[in-house]
Amino acid sequence: MKREVYAKLLEWKSRKDHKPLVLDGARQVGKTYILKEFGSKEYKSVSYVNLDRDAVAKSIFEPDHDISRILRTLSAHTGVDIVPKDTLLIIDEIQESAAALGCLKYFKEDFPQYDVAVAGSLLGISIHQGQSFPVGMVELVRMFPMSLHEFLDATGNEQLSQLLLNCDWAGVNPLSQKYIDLLRQYYYVGGMPEAVAGYIEGKGLNAVRKIHKDILAGYRKDFSKHAPKREVPRIEMVWDSLPSHLAKENKKLIYGAIRKGARAKDFEVAITWLKDAGLIYKIHRVSKIEYPLKFYEDFDVFKVFPLDVGLLGAMADVPASQMMVGDNIFKEFKGAFTECYVNEQLARIQIPTFYYSSNESEVEIDFAVQTEKRVIPMEAKAEENVKSKSLRTYIDENPDLKGLRVSMKNYIDQGWMENLPLYAIEGYLRAEGFPVPEKGE
């Protein structure tokens, strides 16, 4: 399957004297697959080691930072000669070895002629637990679940995807029902590559849901294996509470809803652990939608979303019949899946994202985003019949801003705001200052 991150890997390879590449991201988003695919297509040979499964490979990095010895021993261990520029050395699950992380500095300083790419599923956890990270000595690339556009490409709808990226509303609007059907499929399948592959291969909806459940079970094993023992029950409580939080009208995280009488200090570490593991997104409130949004951030009030809309469906045990037939997904579950989906698409283009609410009024804006050109108050609506009372009120009070509503309605510019189809978010925001991704291999 084509992944947009492939273009970033090509760009990295083309730069003279590039640094070691660190591909970060949650488990099961496709890091190992894309590095192996990249290596097999762009290099004469690939030397691959996994430091979580291969104790011998892990021990090779332990004695010292003698890169000559490490390269020589890895070549003997893998049976692949590691040749400058011709071989891609892939070190997987590098967070399992502080020594291996430390070696990246010396690859950059003393052996820049070797191409080294590493992947880490829990890299953020390792760094925050005190492992030294070679700041400035590596190039960090973040990988996410497959976007709607990658899903469209994978299901043979490349032309539909391109219309969206080009913001070709004359072409997009007449095809709205087709896009809605594909969006409904994406809500169910999500963007985890194994689930998408299972869906494309025709294994059936129940098989796709089983893949989701297996991924979730793997995450729970990570809780027990990698988190501090005293925090594991709290991590599980936060994780299990996500569907119920998102089902509420006000989706900000309430500690008392996780456990009666709970306070911030009870779950602070658990939430941070899940965020560092890449399993949740934490979206803070802003007190004002002005440029730059960071100036108005409130760290005490926030929403939490899981990393993938397909996994959210599995967590909530929503059956395929409710998501794939009719408009149930857009009506019965309203904002839960819609906001999760919107946030997921925003996160993957790494656009500064917050939400707005005020203690002095009932006005609440689902998202506030910052592009290179402007800040945008954004409302996310699940249906076609929409009202935007909060957005209208906020724009009336701040007429220098222009609102954005994402819903099931076709694109239309109403002057004070634009209505954007939910499936067109990424193309629109890239046109606002974020480059359109090149197609991967």
Buried (B, 14 or more C-beta within 10 A) or exposed (E): BBBBBBBBBBEBBEEEEBBBBBBBBBBBBBBBBBBBBBBEEBBEBBBBBBBBEBEEBBBBBEEEBEBEEBBEBBBEBBEBEBBEEEBBBBBBBBBBBBBBBBBBBBBBEEBBEBBBBBBBBBBBBBBBBEBEBBEEBBBEBBBBBBBBBBBBBBBEBBEBBBBBBEBBBEBBBEBBEEBBEBBBBBBBBBBBBBBBBBBBEEBEBEEBBBBBBEBBEEBBEBBEEBBEEEBBEBBBBBBEBBBEBBBEEEBBBEBEEBBEEBEEEBBEBBBBBBBBBBBBBBBBBBBEBBEEBEEBBEEEBBBBBBBBBBBBBBBBEBBBEBBBEEEBBBEBBBBBBBBBBBBBBBBBBEBBBBBBBEEEEEBBBBBBBBBEEEBBBBBBBBEBEBEBEBBBBBBEEBEEBBBBBBBBBBBEEEEBBBBBBBBBBBBBBBBBEBEBBEBBB
